[in-house]
Amino acid sequence: MKRIFIDTWAWVALVDRQDSNHVKADLTNQQLLDDGYFFVTSNLVFGEALTTLRYQVGYEDAVRFREILTRLIKGRLLKALRVTEAIEEEAWQIFTKYHDQDFSWVDCTSFAIMKREPLKEVFTQDHHFRIMGFITHS
């Protein structure tokens, strides 16, 4: 089974119909589903996306996003991994090692999860993932 990590960029672009990347993200999402990918994300990515949607498009869309995630998890199309203390420590190592990059904390936790799983592909337009050697789909 092919697995792919879903970053905040993808969640926001998929849910926010006014996002300039909505159509592109929707087409990529459909292609990934057609190609048999299983989706993986993290609780921190969820939190970041939920907050972005709350402020960008409003409360109702943020709630709808949570409902979508719940259905995907129950339908076994998505696994949401929790960031543990061990992952946080690995993320901190990445954060300090790459001090010349402007990686966010959530990105660093995503990198750590992807290395542990291991996952090589990510649904995002965030170039930071390419810097870390991951294959991006957007």
C-alpha positions in Angstrom: 0.0 0.0 0.0 1.3 3.4 -0.9 1.2 6.0 1.9 1.5 9.7 1.8 1.7 12.4 4.5 -0.8 15.2 4.2 0.5 18.6 5.3 -1.4 21.7 6.4 -1.2 23.3 2.9 -3.2 20.4 1.4 -5.9 20.4 4.1 -6.4 24.1 3.8 -6.5 24.1 0.0 -8.9 21.2 0.0 -11.4 22.7 2.4 -11.2 26.4 1.5 -13.0 26.7 -1.9 -11.8 30.3 -2.2 -8.1 29.2 -1.8 -6.1 29.9 -5.0 -4.9 26.3 -4.9 -8.3 24.6 -4.2 -8.8 23.2 -7.7 -5.2 22.0 -8.0 -5.4 20.4 -4.6 -8.7 18.8 -5.3 -7.4 17.3 -8.6 -4.3 16.0 -6.8 -6.3 14.5 -4.0 -8.5 12.7 -6.5 -5.5 11.4 -8.3 -3.9 10.2 -5.1 -7.1 8.4 -4.2 -7.4 6.8 -7.7 -3.7 5.7 -7.3 -4.6 3.9 -4.1 -2.7 6.1 -1.6 -3.4 5.8 2.1 -3.3 9.2 3.9 -1.3 10.0 7.1 -1.2 13.2 9.0 -0.5 14.3 12.6 -2.4 15.9 15.4 -0.2 19.0 15.1 -0.9 19.4 11.4 -4.6 19.0 12.2 -4.3 21.7 14.8 -2.5 24.1 12.5 -5.0 23.5 9.6 -8.0 23.8 11.9 -6.6 27.2 13.2 -5.8 28.4 9.7 -9.3 27.5 8.5 -11.0 29.0 11.5 -9.3 32.4 10.8 -9.3 32.2 7.0 -12.7 30.9 6.2 -14.7 30.8 9.5 -15.9 28.6 12.2 -18.3 26.5 10.1 -15.6 25.4 7.7 -13.3 24.5 10.5 -16.0 22.3 12.1 -16.6 20.7 8.7 -12.9 20.0 8.4 -13.0 18.1 11.7 -16.0 16.2 10.5 -14.2 15.3 7.3 -11.2 14.0 9.2 -13.3 11.9 11.5 -15.1 10.3 8.5 -11.7 9.6 6.8 -10.3 8.0 10.0 -13.4 5.9 10.6 -13.4 4.9 6.9 -9.7 3.8 7.3 -8.6 6.2 4.6 -6.5 8.3 7.0 -4.3 7.7 10.0 -3.7 10.6 12.3 -0.5 10.1 14.3 0.1 11.8 17.7 3.3 13.7 18.2 5.0 12.0 21.1 7.9 13.2 23.3 10.3 11.1 21.3 9.1 12.7 18.1 9.4 16.1 19.7 13.0 15.4 20.6 13.7 14.3 17.0 11.9 17.5 15.7 14.1 19.6 18.0 17.2 18.0 16.6 16.0 18.9 13.1 15.0 22.4 14.2 18.4 23.2 15.7 20.5 21.4 13.0 18.8 23.3 10.2 19.0 26.7 11.9 19.7 28.3 8.5 16.2 27.2 7.3 12.9 28.8 8.3 11.2 25.5 9.2 8.2 25.8 11.4 7.9 23.6 14.5 5.0 21.7 12.9 7.1 21.1 9.8 9.9 19.7 12.0 7.5 17.3 13.8 6.2 16.2 10.4 9.7 15.5 9.1 10.4 13.4 12.3 7.2 11.4 11.8 7.9 10.9 8.1 11.4 9.6 8.9 10.1 7.2 11.5 7.2 5.8 9.5 9.0 5.8 6.9 7.2 8.0 4.4 8.8 9.5 1.4 5.9 11.4 -0.2 3.9 14.3 1.0 0.9 16.2 -0.3 2.0 19.8 0.0 3.3 22.7 -1.9 5.7 23.6 1.0 9.2 23.6 -0.4 10.7 22.8 3.0 9.7 19.1 2.5 11.8 19.0 -0.7 14.8 20.5 1.2 14.5 17.5 3.6 14.5 15.1 0.6 10.8 14.2 0.5 8.8 14.0 -2.7 6.0 16.5 -2.9 2.6 16.3 -4.7 0.5 19.4 -5.1 
